[in-house]
Amino acid sequence: MSMFCSNCGEGNSDTDLYCSECRSPLQYSGFPLKIDTIIQNRYKILKHIKSGGMGSVYKALDTTLHNICAVKELVPCPGNPQKQMDAEKWFKREAKILAGLDHANLPKVYDYFISNNRYYLVMNFIDGEDMESILEKEGKPGLPEEKVINCAMEVLKVLDYLHNQKPPIIYRDIKPSNIMLHKDGRTMLIDFGIARTVQQDSQSQKTAIGTLGYVSEEQCQGEPEPRSDIYSLGATMHHLLTGEKPIPFKFDPIRNLISGISPELENIVMKALNNKASKRYKSARAMLEALTIIKPERNRRNSGKIAQSLWRKHLIRNLAIAFLFFIILLITVVYKLSGLYTTPWKTIKSGTEKNLRSLYFTDLYNGWATGDNGTILHTEDGGQTWKPQSANVSAHLHGVYFENYLKGWIVGREWKEDKCEGVYLFTEDGGIKWEKKYCKNSVDFNHIDFIDLKNAWAVGEGGKVFFINSTNDFWEKKDCNISEKIEGLSFINPLKGWIVYQIKTGEIKPGVNKFSGRILRTEDGGNTWEGQNIDSLYNITAINFIDSNNGWIGGLENKEGFQLSWSILHTVDGGLTWNKQYSKDLLWIYKVKFIDARNGCFMGIGWKALLGLGMTFFYTTDGGITWVEKNSLIISINDFYFVDNSNGWAVGNKGMILKYNGGK
């Protein structure tokens, strides 16, 4: 073992009394290594980053690989030879485990050694700032909820990875200073609390490891378990939200310390901080799912307020633009022809030429697109980049639904030996692995509506209506006694839903439409259906209900002659009566979706397509009283999804993916 000189860094034999280079006395020192010291004949110390009670962290140069790395130095307290031997065995065992970990939110440990009675871990250098420093600079007194939620979700992904190792790895020291925000946006866990266990008492394996205030009672008693990490994360979130350093085992409700905290987030944090492990979240994945569920709702509330504020702020400007509408239209056509036309939709490279049929997002970041020949694409950055996922099927995938970031399912259809067969895929890990089943019944549907993770309804040609429960392997056909093609459906639970289609009501004569839109409603899961004609529309191509009372339909107006206008109708009594909300000349409206009773959107192809301006997109923030129109250059859109009024995506043929940026 080499003894490095604390004065010049020269390596010497551990039997030498004086440095062979500068003749300084050689003795154990707890002081940090000096700059330019070379250890293990490989790592050159460039900068001392920080020191703690058990050692130091350095920025270093790996002279073999010629890259910057981080070197963590652990200095155990002097002990008897047996304790030193036990500590050395423990360190090598734990370091080997850490070196085997591979996760995007963990630094990669790629070397470890013991030198000069000090223990060293070498890992990737994380260029960023820890959350404790960020809190000191940006806390007012705490950090914004969104920042804390994003940070916690990333940490929970790491904990889920660690806790599912065999055997499970318990992090044991979660606190703001051990969480770093990388310059590339990733949240990183940087310290495994390894220093504190280097000097564990050989007479007892129940050693309390961690930082007081962030550790649970069972961890203080030397009996940590995976839910101990959940407690520490809860304490960290409490600290980051309030700016108040934690008092051991005593956490006041967050609303008593700061104003405006959302009740959903406070409930999650306080549940994680329960002193009884059995009353916390049962796993990191369970807590991650809880945060995933509340995040879209928060985003919708915030974006709705922003959208309304911007509309009021720019009201006069928008009126002026409306006054010059005709001139702007001409300019737009010229811009289109010259290639300078701008659009609120941005084209994203999907990496595939396959037609994309369906789309679903669980929040602003995580989404899935599915399409022909078993195509499954996943994004984790809000649609900026898409990565393929494989389910090893050649089926055309027509529907996708995810309950949260991890659990979801996809349905499709595949021709096998001249027979169409339904395909059902399920995942519990975000699409890394898909469980594949072939349905027992032949399924040929055009539209699908997911109710939840367990139930879905589908409709198709010839009046076919199907229902599937994830506990079964087949689609159950529901008889609605029609033969027409069903144009759309909307279900709010497994029992209650609506379907729409078109029926012939008389003899067709030139200039006279003899068709009527028709709605069927069921309240017993499709065993019986109640019909209703919508005479004002001779075709209904879009439908969306958000609850038992509120629903919207869209289609062509029933007018004499060849006047082509479409209308949006709204009901507040479950479809008993319908009132027109909006009407405009348009050739076709094909989908309408509402986020809640006030915020919704629809898409169609109108007369502007003749000028090359393509798809038309409308949105409302007041339940349909007013609609705002946007345009796109793209026509061949098959599905779209909006998380809120400012963030949406659309997919189409030949791998087309568009991202809506609110028109900014």
C-alpha positions as a printed NumPy array, in Angstrom:
array([[  0.   ,   0.   ,   0.   ],
       [  1.383,   3.412,  -0.955],
       [  1.661,   6.303,   1.467],
       [  1.133,   9.637,  -0.274],
       [  2.946,  12.661,   0.993],
       [  0.486,  15.288,   2.223],
       [  2.993,  18.   ,   1.226],
       [  3.911,  17.095,  -2.362],
       [  1.69 ,  14.116,  -3.158],
       [  4.622,  11.792,  -3.919],
       [  3.907,   8.096,  -3.449],
       [  6.051,   6.287,  -0.886],
       [  6.226,   2.847,   0.656],
       [  4.009,   2.431,   3.68 ],
       [  7.172,   1.552,   5.668],
       [  8.901,   4.883,   4.868],
       [  9.086,   7.504,   7.598],
       [  9.992,  10.441,   5.329],
       [  8.951,  11.416,   1.786],
       [ 11.557,  10.401,  -0.768],
       [ 10.887,  13.589,  -2.74 ],
       [ 10.572,  16.465,  -0.234],
       [ 11.72 ,  14.68 ,   2.951],
       [  8.572,  15.74 ,   4.83 ],
       [  7.425,  13.402,   7.64 ],
       [  4.971,  10.759,   6.435],
       [  1.993,  10.362,   8.703],
       [ -1.743,   9.852,   8.481],
       [ -3.613,  13.103,   7.811],
       [ -7.352,  13.776,   7.658],
       [ -6.84 ,  16.921,   5.557],
       [ -7.988,  16.97 ,   1.914],
       [ -5.516,  16.05 ,  -0.786],
       [ -3.619,  18.887,  -2.393],
       [ -4.234,  19.999,  -5.969],
       [ -2.191,  18.034,  -8.582],
       [ -1.807,  15.045,  -6.259],
       [ -1.925,  11.822,  -8.291],
       [ -3.476,   8.776,  -6.638],
       [ -3.375,   5.198,  -7.832],
       [ -0.928,   6.44 , -10.495],
       [ -3.977,   7.488, -12.511],
       [ -6.238,  10.148, -10.995],
       [ -4.923,  13.71 , -10.824],
       [ -6.702,  15.938,  -8.3  ],
       [ -7.904,  19.144, -10.013],
       [-10.201,  20.658,  -7.424],
       [-11.417,  20.018,  -3.912],
       [-15.218,  20.231,  -4.109],
       [-16.305,  19.672,  -0.531],
       [-15.503,  17.862,   2.699],
       [-17.66 ,  16.195,   5.297],
       [-17.186,  14.39 ,   8.544],
       [-16.023,  11.262,   6.772],
       [-13.932,  12.525,   3.865],
       [-13.881,  14.678,   0.762],
       [-15.037,  14.851,  -2.843],
       [-12.698,  15.945,  -5.632],
       [-12.863,  16.841,  -9.277],
       [-10.124,  14.852, -10.955],
       [ -8.596,  13.936, -14.314],
       [ -8.47 ,  10.287, -15.288],
       [ -5.078,  10.248, -17.008],
       [ -5.777,   6.849, -18.551],
       [ -9.136,   7.619, -20.164],
       [ -8.428,  11.39 , -20.412],
       [-11.787,  12.425, -19.009],
       [-12.994,  14.388, -16.   ],
       [-14.296,  12.305, -13.11 ],
       [-15.365,  12.657,  -9.493],
       [-13.33 ,  10.989,  -6.769],
       [-14.939,  10.394,  -3.393],
       [-12.497,   9.846,  -0.567],
       [-13.645,   8.163,   2.642],
       [-11.452,   8.462,   5.715],
       [-12.353,   5.925,   8.421],
       [-11.576,   6.622,  12.01 ],
       [ -8.538,   4.742,  13.3  ],
       [ -9.399,   1.402,  14.866],
       [ -7.928,  -1.919,  15.774],
       [ -6.618,  -4.156,  12.95 ],
       [ -9.68 ,  -6.407,  12.998],
       [-12.024,  -3.44 ,  12.54 ],
       [ -9.874,  -2.177,   9.687],
       [-10.037,  -5.575,   7.98 ],
       [-13.821,  -5.752,   8.426],
       [-14.224,  -2.245,   7.023],
       [-12.057,  -3.096,   4.019],
       [-14.11 ,  -6.209,   3.218],
       [-17.36 ,  -4.259,   3.572],
       [-16.118,  -1.441,   1.347],
       [-15.051,  -3.77 ,  -1.455],
       [-18.353,  -5.625,  -1.327],
       [-20.492,  -2.467,  -1.369],
       [-18.347,  -0.738,  -3.991],
       [-18.711,  -3.739,  -6.277],
       [-22.498,  -3.522,  -5.951],
       [-22.47 ,   0.198,  -6.771],
       [-20.236,  -0.405,  -9.78 ],
       [-22.904,  -2.775, -11.136],
       [-25.664,  -0.138, -11.072],
       [-26.67 ,   1.586, -14.294],
       [-29.352,   4.286, -14.205],
       [-29.649,   7.632, -15.98 ],
       [-30.15 ,   9.446, -12.661],
       [-27.176,   7.867, -10.877],
       [-23.496,   8.632, -11.393],
       [-21.724,   5.589, -12.776],
       [-19.106,   4.133, -10.393],
       [-16.339,   2.646, -12.548],
       [-13.411,   2.231, -10.17 ],
       [-12.726,   1.737,  -6.464],
       [ -9.592,   1.143,  -4.423],
       [ -7.972,   1.575,  -0.991],
       [ -4.832,   3.647,  -0.654],
       [ -3.061,   5.254,   2.281],
       [ -5.75 ,   3.89 ,   4.617],
       [ -8.362,   5.815,   2.663],
       [-11.222,   4.398,   0.617],
       [-11.888,   5.784,  -2.873],
       [-14.804,   5.625,  -5.302],
       [-14.345,   6.972,  -8.841],
       [-17.479,   7.95 , -10.77 ],
       [-18.775,  10.184, -13.543],
       [-18.474,  13.877, -12.775],
       [-21.873,  15.567, -12.372],
       [-21.796,  19.13 , -13.652],
       [-24.593,  20.84 , -11.802],
       [-25.805,  22.248,  -8.501],
       [-27.258,  20.485,  -5.483],
       [-30.801,  21.237,  -4.31 ],
       [-29.615,  22.67 ,  -0.999],
       [-27.655,  25.361,  -2.857],
       [-30.583,  25.976,  -5.207],
       [-32.893,  26.373,  -2.212],
       [-30.544,  28.926,  -0.636],
       [-30.485,  30.997,  -3.831],
       [-34.067,  30.64 ,  -5.084],
       [-36.147,  29.831,  -1.986],
       [-38.989,  32.294,  -1.24 ],
       [-38.807,  30.752,   1.342],
       [-39.209,  27.396,  -0.447],
       [-39.059,  26.31 ,  -4.074],
       [-42.057,  26.24 ,  -6.466],
       [-44.238,  23.153,  -6.25 ],
       [-43.574,  22.132,  -9.866],
       [-39.826,  22.114,  -9.308],
       [-40.147,  19.995,  -6.169],
       [-42.57 ,  17.578,  -7.849],
       [-40.277,  17.119, -10.857],
       [-37.304,  16.538,  -8.574],
       [-39.184,  14.033,  -6.407],
       [-40.468,  12.076,  -9.405],
       [-36.932,  11.642, -10.738],
       [-35.669,  10.527,  -7.318],
       [-38.533,   8.028,  -7.034],
       [-37.568,   6.482, -10.369],
       [-34.078,   5.888,  -8.956],
       [-35.455,   4.471,  -5.709],
       [-37.755,   2.145,  -7.626],
       [-34.681,   0.91 ,  -9.511],
       [-32.596,   0.476,  -6.341],
       [-35.321,  -1.154,  -4.264],
       [-35.932,  -3.729,  -6.992],
       [-32.322,  -4.91 ,  -7.047],
       [-31.677,  -8.353,  -5.623],
       [-31.062,  -7.868,  -2.795],
       [-32.741,  -4.429,  -2.51 ],
       [-30.42 ,  -1.447,  -2.159],
       [-31.558,   1.126,   0.406],
       [-30.164,   4.573,  -0.283],
       [-30.327,   5.693,   3.383],
       [-29.23 ,   9.31 ,   3.029],
       [-31.698,  11.305,   0.906],
       [-31.43 ,  15.023,   1.609],
       [-31.21 ,  18.197,  -0.501],
       [-27.4  ,  18.244,  -0.582],
       [-27.343,  14.724,  -2.034],
       [-29.674,  15.607,  -4.914],
       [-28.093,  17.445,  -7.823],
       [-29.711,  19.146, -10.777],
       [-27.508,  18.379, -13.778],
       [-27.036,  21.072, -16.41 ],
       [-28.825,  18.823, -18.9  ],
       [-31.939,  18.884, -16.657],
       [-31.582,  15.47 , -15.013],
       [-32.01 ,  15.069, -11.27 ],
       [-29.139,  12.98 ,  -9.888],
       [-28.573,  11.139,  -6.602],
       [-24.89 ,  11.539,  -5.847],
       [-24.1  ,   9.919,  -2.491],
       [-24.966,   6.474,  -1.157],
       [-24.137,   7.178,   2.475],
       [-21.276,   4.741,   2.088],
       [-18.949,   6.803,   4.284],
       [-20.929,   6.28 ,   7.461],
       [-20.905,   2.519,   7.17 ],
       [-17.16 ,   2.223,   6.582],
       [-16.621,   2.5  ,  10.326],
       [-19.573,   0.408,  11.459],
       [-19.224,  -1.353,  14.794],
       [-18.204,  -4.948,  14.134],
       [-20.115,  -6.031,  17.246],
       [-23.443,  -4.931,  15.799],
       [-24.797,  -4.815,  12.275],
       [-27.64 ,  -2.483,  13.355],
       [-25.891,   0.807,  12.698],
       [-27.81 ,   4.066,  12.368],
       [-26.85 ,   5.642,   9.04 ],
       [-28.18 ,   8.887,   7.644],
       [-28.649,  12.54 ,   8.482],
       [-30.679,  13.472,  11.549],
       [-33.934,  15.144,  10.577],
       [-34.229,  13.22 ,   7.323],
       [-34.11 ,   9.682,   8.749],
       [-37.034,   7.643,  10.038],
       [-37.321,   6.117,  13.478],
       [-36.638,   2.602,  12.241],
       [-33.52 ,   3.801,  10.43 ],
       [-32.269,   5.495,  13.599],
       [-32.712,   2.142,  15.332],
       [-30.48 ,   0.522,  12.722],
       [-33.295,  -1.257,  10.902],
       [-33.746,   0.564,   7.573],
       [-36.078,  -0.766,   4.869],
       [-37.15 ,   0.599,   1.453],
       [-39.925,   2.708,   3.008],
       [-37.231,   4.462,   5.066],
       [-36.09 ,   6.094,   1.82 ],
       [-39.674,   7.246,   1.214],
       [-39.65 ,   8.96 ,   4.625],
       [-36.341,  10.688,   3.814],
       [-37.711,  11.893,   0.477],
       [-40.805,  13.226,   2.24 ],
       [-38.569,  15.142,   4.673],
       [-36.556,  16.484,   1.73 ],
       [-39.703,  17.638,  -0.088],
       [-40.988,  19.274,   3.118],
       [-37.676,  21.144,   3.428],
       [-37.624,  22.235,  -0.221],
       [-41.254,  23.406,  -0.172],
       [-41.124,  25.319,   3.129],
       [-37.471,  26.354,   3.365],
       [-37.524,  25.076,   6.96 ],
       [-34.821,  22.6  ,   7.965],
       [-36.421,  19.478,   9.41 ],
       [-36.713,  18.818,  13.129],
       [-36.297,  15.083,  13.817],
       [-39.64 ,  13.252,  13.709],
       [-41.658,  16.453,  13.898],
       [-43.103,  17.948,  10.726],
       [-45.781,  20.608,  10.882],
       [-48.435,  20.611,   8.129],
       [-46.998,  22.497,   5.165],
       [-50.011,  24.84 ,   5.022],
       [-49.044,  26.121,   8.492],
       [-45.665,  27.249,   7.15 ],
       [-46.429,  28.548,   3.659],
       [-49.579,  29.695,   1.899],
       [-51.007,  28.362,  -1.317],
       [-49.781,  24.765,  -1.047],
       [-52.007,  22.411,  -3.033],
       [-53.85 ,  19.961,  -0.738],
       [-53.011,  17.014,  -3.029],
       [-49.26 ,  17.615,  -2.783],
       [-49.372,  18.233,   0.967],
       [-51.238,  14.957,   1.496],
       [-48.597,  13.053,  -0.462],
       [-45.703,  14.579,   1.496],
       [-47.33 ,  14.053,   4.899],
       [-48.214,  10.456,   4.062],
       [-44.567,   9.795,   3.2  ],
       [-43.602,  11.302,   6.579],
       [-45.773,   9.027,   8.685],
       [-43.697,   7.701,  11.594],
       [-45.151,   4.243,  11.028],
       [-43.644,   2.645,   7.948],
       [-46.817,   0.624,   7.312],
       [-48.81 ,   3.846,   6.798],
       [-46.44 ,   5.316,   4.221],
       [-46.537,   4.491,   0.532],
       [-45.846,   0.803,   0.14 ],
       [-43.202,   1.437,  -2.515],
       [-41.416,   4.151,  -4.468],
       [-43.516,   3.224,  -7.486],
       [-46.746,   3.81 ,  -5.512],
       [-45.595,   7.296,  -4.492],
       [-44.477,   8.008,  -8.061],
       [-47.935,   7.063,  -9.315],
       [-49.538,   9.4  ,  -6.764],
       [-47.41 ,  12.324,  -7.962],
       [-48.025,  11.407, -11.597],
       [-51.781,  11.567, -11.059],
       [-51.816,  15.058,  -9.492],
       [-49.363,  16.596, -11.973],
       [-51.677,  16.796, -15.019],
       [-54.417,  18.392, -12.902],
       [-51.996,  21.039, -11.623],
       [-50.777,  21.736, -15.155],
       [-54.352,  22.137, -16.387],
       [-55.227,  24.597, -13.616],
       [-52.088,  26.672, -14.12 ],
       [-52.287,  26.744, -17.916],
       [-55.976,  27.642, -17.795],
       [-55.23 ,  30.696, -15.65 ],
       [-52.391,  31.72 , -17.961],
       [-54.527,  31.314, -21.087],
       [-57.336,  33.454, -19.662],
       [-54.873,  36.1  , -18.505],
       [-53.194,  36.298, -21.924],
       [-56.546,  36.572, -23.701],
       [-57.625,  39.535, -21.535],
       [-54.214,  41.155, -21.899],
       [-54.271,  41.02 , -25.698],
       [-57.982,  41.639, -26.28 ],
       [-57.512,  45.   , -28.054],
       [-54.744,  43.593, -30.226],
       [-56.884,  40.606, -31.22 ],
       [-59.802,  42.88 , -32.16 ],
       [-57.484,  44.895, -34.394],
       [-56.283,  41.717, -36.059],
       [-59.89 ,  40.613, -36.619],
       [-60.623,  43.988, -38.311],
       [-57.823,  43.304, -40.793],
       [-58.787,  39.653, -41.283],
       [-59.108,  39.727, -45.062],
       [-55.717,  41.371, -45.534],
       [-54.077,  38.922, -43.155],
       [-55.667,  36.017, -45.044],
       [-54.145,  37.216, -48.304],
       [-50.768,  37.641, -46.638],
       [-51.059,  34.139, -45.206],
       [-51.694,  32.674, -48.666],
       [-48.676,  34.512, -50.047],
       [-46.565,  33.289, -47.155],
       [-47.749,  29.743, -47.81 ],
       [-46.864,  29.924, -51.462],
       [-43.473,  31.446, -50.673],
       [-42.669,  28.908, -47.949],
       [-42.72 ,  31.503, -45.182],
       [-46.048,  30.524, -43.593],
       [-45.847,  29.977, -39.849],
       [-48.028,  27.68 , -37.751],
       [-48.494,  26.943, -34.039],
       [-47.753,  23.299, -34.862],
       [-44.164,  22.113, -34.927],
       [-43.25 ,  18.968, -36.853],
       [-41.306,  16.426, -34.778],
       [-39.135,  13.666, -36.236],
       [-40.622,  10.356, -35.154],
       [-38.007,   8.048, -36.648],
       [-40.608,   5.926, -38.47 ],
       [-42.441,   5.982, -41.797],
       [-45.31 ,   3.866, -40.453],
       [-48.766,   5.405, -40.174],
       [-49.526,   6.493, -36.607],
       [-53.107,   5.908, -35.443],
       [-53.455,   6.826, -31.774],
       [-51.88 ,   8.991, -29.113],
       [-51.989,   9.369, -25.324],
       [-50.113,  11.472, -22.756],
       [-50.127,  10.961, -18.978],
       [-48.584,  14.387, -18.293],
       [-46.574,  17.095, -20.054],
       [-43.607,  14.792, -20.498],
       [-44.644,  11.154, -20.98 ],
       [-46.588,  10.039, -24.032],
       [-47.093,   7.109, -26.377],
       [-48.019,   6.914, -30.07 ],
       [-49.081,   3.696, -31.801],
       [-49.614,   2.715, -35.404],
       [-49.264,   0.173, -38.169],
       [-47.144,  -2.985, -38.055],
       [-46.779,  -2.979, -34.269],
       [-45.361,   0.539, -34.09 ],
       [-45.06 ,   1.902, -30.524],
       [-43.246,   5.177, -29.821],
       [-42.555,   6.687, -26.385],
       [-41.441,  10.168, -25.346],
       [-40.179,  11.327, -21.95 ],
       [-39.472,  14.951, -22.883],
       [-42.831,  16.268, -24.016],
       [-42.591,  14.971, -27.567],
       [-39.231,  16.473, -28.508],
       [-37.743,  13.022, -29.063],
       [-39.427,   9.655, -29.572],
       [-37.978,   6.221, -28.911],
       [-39.407,   2.98 , -30.314],
       [-40.723,   0.267, -28.012],
       [-41.155,  -3.324, -29.103],
       [-44.033,  -5.698, -28.384],
       [-43.073,  -8.208, -31.11 ],
       [-46.394,  -7.968, -32.947],
       [-47.24 ,  -7.041, -36.525],
       [-50.735,  -5.834, -35.632],
       [-52.096,  -2.443, -36.568],
       [-52.391,  -0.71 , -33.184],
       [-55.439,   1.557, -33.001],
       [-55.783,   2.541, -29.343],
       [-53.521,   3.377, -26.423],
       [-54.247,   4.299, -22.808],
       [-51.991,   4.771, -19.772],
       [-53.288,   5.15 , -16.233],
       [-49.981,   6.636, -15.132],
       [-46.327,   6.735, -16.131],
       [-45.949,   2.961, -15.694],
       [-49.219,   1.12 , -16.334],
       [-50.941,   1.12 , -19.702],
       [-52.365,  -0.948, -22.519],
       [-52.737,  -0.946, -26.282],
       [-55.226,  -2.661, -28.568],
       [-55.041,  -3.49 , -32.24 ],
       [-55.98 ,  -5.967, -34.904],
       [-53.975,  -8.391, -37.023],
       [-54.763, -10.617, -39.985],
       [-53.848, -14.245, -39.327],
       [-54.692, -16.848, -41.947],
       [-57.333, -14.656, -43.618],
       [-58.943, -13.873, -40.276],
       [-58.871, -10.616, -38.363],
       [-57.853, -11.183, -34.767],
       [-57.75 ,  -8.689, -31.905],
       [-54.489,  -8.05 , -30.069],
       [-54.221,  -6.822, -26.487],
       [-50.945,  -5.524, -24.951],
       [-50.33 ,  -4.601, -21.307],
       [-47.331,  -3.061, -19.517],
       [-46.484,  -2.29 , -15.89 ],
       [-43.08 ,  -0.679, -16.477],
       [-43.795,   2.112, -18.921],
       [-43.49 ,  -0.065, -22.007],
       [-40.127,  -1.727, -21.416],
       [-41.938,  -5.055, -21.448],
       [-45.358,  -5.765, -22.973],
       [-47.593,  -8.699, -22.09 ],
       [-49.214,  -9.889, -25.304],
       [-52.585, -11.607, -25.712],
       [-54.637, -12.481, -28.757],
       [-58.354, -11.979, -28.234],
       [-60.603, -14.971, -28.83 ],
       [-63.128, -13.005, -30.896],
       [-62.537, -11.434, -34.292],
       [-62.359,  -7.672, -33.831],
       [-62.518,  -5.037, -36.564],
       [-63.071,  -1.628, -35.015],
       [-62.544,   1.965, -36.164],
       [-62.773,   3.875, -32.874],
       [-61.967,   3.017, -29.265],
       [-62.595,   4.716, -25.93 ],
       [-60.693,   3.717, -22.791],
       [-62.524,   4.092, -19.51 ],
       [-59.704,   3.113, -17.19 ],
       [-56.851,   0.636, -17.039],
       [-59.25 ,  -2.327, -16.949],
       [-62.032,  -1.427, -19.381],
       [-62.413,  -0.266, -22.975],
       [-65.166,   0.061, -25.581],
       [-64.698,  -0.147, -29.336],
       [-66.95 ,   0.351, -32.385],
       [-66.62 ,  -0.31 , -36.082],
       [-68.233,  -1.178, -39.397],
       [-71.681,  -2.703, -39.569],
       [-72.867,  -1.452, -36.191],
       [-70.326,  -3.491, -34.247],
       [-69.937,  -2.56 , -30.588],
       [-67.406,  -4.376, -28.411],
       [-66.45 ,  -4.306, -24.746],
       [-63.308,  -5.731, -23.17 ],
       [-62.303,  -6.223, -19.561],
       [-58.601,  -6.789, -18.954],
       [-59.393,  -9.915, -16.965],
       [-60.753, -11.542, -20.158],
       [-59.027, -12.58 , -23.363],
       [-61.839, -11.633, -25.715],
       [-63.959,  -8.732, -26.872],
       [-67.616,  -9.14 , -25.908],
       [-69.939,  -8.077, -28.722],
       [-72.863,  -5.886, -27.673],
       [-75.946,  -5.92 , -29.915],
       [-77.294,  -2.448, -30.673],
       [-79.512,  -3.598, -33.612],
       [-78.001,  -1.312, -36.253],
       [-76.09 ,  -2.015, -39.442],
       [-74.694,   1.445, -40.147],
       [-71.056,   2.4  , -39.661],
       [-70.559,   3.88 , -36.186],
       [-68.706,   7.183, -36.41 ],
       [-67.808,   7.755, -32.759],
       [-68.309,   6.76 , -29.147],
       [-67.845,   8.144, -25.648],
       [-68.115,   6.172, -22.397],
       [-67.763,   7.573, -18.879],
       [-67.822,   4.185, -17.115],
       [-68.342,   0.507, -18.071],
       [-72.125,   0.935, -17.9  ],
       [-72.902,   4.358, -19.335],
       [-71.973,   5.554, -22.803],
       [-73.069,   6.923, -26.173],
       [-72.441,   6.056, -29.829],
       [-73.219,   8.171, -32.918],
       [-73.853,   7.4  , -36.575],
       [-75.931,   8.512, -39.577],
       [-79.3  ,   7.153, -40.766],
       [-81.33 ,   7.657, -43.935],
       [-84.641,   9.429, -43.23 ],
       [-86.157,   9.747, -46.691],
       [-85.69 ,   9.652, -50.417],
       [-82.582,  11.431, -51.615],
       [-83.325,  14.197, -54.12 ],
       [-80.97 ,  16.687, -55.787],
       [-80.231,  19.503, -53.408],
       [-82.043,  17.867, -50.478],
       [-80.387,  15.99 , -47.614],
       [-82.436,  13.069, -46.299],
       [-80.129,  11.963, -43.538],
       [-80.13 ,  12.548, -39.819],
       [-77.566,  12.151, -37.089],
       [-78.472,   9.578, -34.478],
       [-77.278,   8.886, -30.939],
       [-77.688,   5.67 , -28.965],
       [-77.287,   5.725, -25.201],
       [-76.828,   2.833, -22.797],
       [-76.866,   2.792, -19.013],
       [-76.473,  -0.959, -18.499],
       [-73.245,  -1.732, -20.308],
       [-74.76 ,  -2.172, -23.761],
       [-77.501,  -4.675, -22.953],
       [-80.128,  -2.11 , -23.96 ],
       [-79.847,   1.067, -26.042],
       [-82.052,   4.152, -26.203],
       [-82.05 ,   6.007, -29.533],
       [-82.415,   9.68 , -30.372],
       [-82.353,  11.503, -33.72 ],
       [-80.507,  14.804, -34.075],
       [-82.377,  16.26 , -37.04 ],
       [-80.242,  19.396, -37.168],
       [-77.211,  17.296, -38.151],
       [-77.274,  14.863, -41.039],
       [-73.976,  13.316, -39.991],
       [-72.278,  13.182, -36.587],
       [-68.565,  12.497, -36.785],
       [-67.37 ,  13.466, -33.3  ],
       [-68.615,  12.951, -29.752],
       [-67.197,  13.483, -26.268],
       [-68.851,  13.24 , -22.839],
       [-66.943,  14.231, -19.694],
       [-69.623,  13.165, -17.181],
       [-73.259,  12.011, -17.042],
       [-74.557,  15.448, -18.043],
       [-72.009,  17.342, -20.129],
       [-71.354,  16.257, -23.698],
       [-70.492,  17.643, -27.132],
       [-71.145,  16.384, -30.664],
       [-70.052,  17.779, -34.012],
       [-71.088,  17.178, -37.597],
       [-72.562,  18.561, -40.805],
       [-75.673,  20.714, -40.562],
       [-78.858,  19.409, -42.19 ],
       [-79.559,  22.155, -44.733],
       [-81.297,  22.154, -48.062],
       [-79.117,  22.444, -51.082],
       [-75.4  ,  21.927, -51.074],
       [-74.543,  24.238, -48.231],
       [-71.737,  22.647, -46.237],
       [-71.603,  23.908, -42.663],
       [-70.742,  22.129, -39.482],
       [-71.954,  22.72 , -35.956],
       [-70.931,  21.928, -32.405],
       [-73.865,  20.975, -30.147],
       [-73.751,  20.819, -26.358],
       [-75.916,  19.017, -23.795],
       [-76.126,  19.559, -20.04 ],
       [-78.744,  16.863, -19.354],
       [-77.052,  13.746, -20.642],
       [-78.229,  14.153, -24.241],
       [-81.961,  14.715, -23.728],
       [-81.686,  18.18 , -25.286],
       [-78.967,  19.671, -27.493],
       [-78.103,  23.33 , -28.101],
       [-75.942,  24.727, -30.865],
       [-72.782,  26.386, -29.58 ],
       [-70.879,  27.167, -32.759],
       [-71.358,  26.941, -36.502],
       [-69.025,  27.608, -39.402],
       [-68.472,  26.597, -43.023],
       [-66.365,  23.479, -42.931],
       [-66.191,  20.275, -44.919],
       [-65.48 ,  17.85 , -42.114],
       [-64.971,  17.775, -38.341],
       [-63.511,  14.494, -37.144],
       [-62.692,  14.682, -33.425],
       [-63.675,  16.66 , -30.333],
       [-62.134,  16.315, -26.877],
       [-62.793,  18.175, -23.637],
       [-60.41 ,  18.237, -20.68 ],
       [-63.138,  19.388, -18.302],
       [-66.431,  21.313, -18.462],
       [-64.686,  24.496, -19.648],
       [-61.608,  23.499, -21.641],
       [-61.919,  21.638, -24.911],
       [-60.844,  21.499, -28.542],
       [-61.787,  19.989, -31.89 ],
       [-60.17 ,  19.513, -35.274],
       [-61.399,  19.423, -38.843],
       [-60.564,  20.133, -42.476],
       [-62.218,  23.191, -43.963],
       [-62.318,  25.453, -46.984],
       [-58.923,  26.867, -46.053],
       [-57.496,  23.496, -47.064],
       [-58.234,  24.57 , -50.63 ],
       [-55.714,  27.377, -50.095],
       [-53.179,  24.926, -48.72 ],
       [-53.577,  25.955, -45.093],
       [-54.662,  22.473, -44.057],
       [-56.1  ,  21.344, -40.75 ],
       [-58.194,  23.701, -38.621],
       [-57.981,  23.57 , -34.843],
       [-60.37 ,  25.29 , -32.41 ],
       [-60.257,  25.567, -28.629],
       [-62.467,  26.984, -25.885],
       [-61.789,  27.953, -22.271],
       [-65.367,  28.795, -21.304],
       [-67.258,  25.601, -22.089],
       [-67.912,  26.492, -25.725],
       [-69.362,  29.989, -25.371],
       [-66.451,  31.246, -27.458],
       [-64.061,  29.343, -29.707],
       [-60.592,  30.389, -30.862],
       [-59.367,  29.166, -34.239],
       [-55.846,  28.096, -35.194],
       [-54.523,  26.632, -38.439],
       [-51.954,  24.048, -39.407],
       [-50.173,  23.098, -42.61 ],
       [-50.92 ,  19.402, -42.109],
       [-54.06 ,  17.575, -43.243],
       [-53.512,  13.831, -42.663],
       [-54.036,  13.759, -38.889],
       [-55.423,  10.576, -37.301],
       [-55.474,  11.477, -33.596],
       [-54.633,  14.312, -31.24 ],
       [-54.296,  14.756, -27.486],
       [-54.196,  17.897, -25.345],
       [-52.974,  17.973, -21.75 ],
       [-54.129,  21.587, -21.5  ],
       [-54.968,  24.457, -23.845],
       [-51.335,  25.249, -24.546],
       [-49.811,  21.79 , -24.838],
       [-51.004,  19.271, -27.375],
       [-49.775,  16.713, -29.866],
       [-51.113,  15.145, -33.054],
       [-50.138,  12.085, -35.098],
       [-50.811,  11.085, -38.693],
       [-49.664,   9.1  , -41.673],
       [-46.031,   8.268, -42.479],
       [-44.847,   8.798, -38.926],
       [-46.136,  12.351, -38.714],
       [-45.979,  13.883, -35.209],
       [-46.881,  17.487, -34.449],
       [-46.485,  19.45 , -31.221],
       [-48.728,  22.4  , -30.442],
       [-47.011,  25.284, -28.667],
       [-50.   ,  27.507, -27.931],
       [-49.338,  29.612, -30.988],
       [-46.255,  31.203, -29.453]])
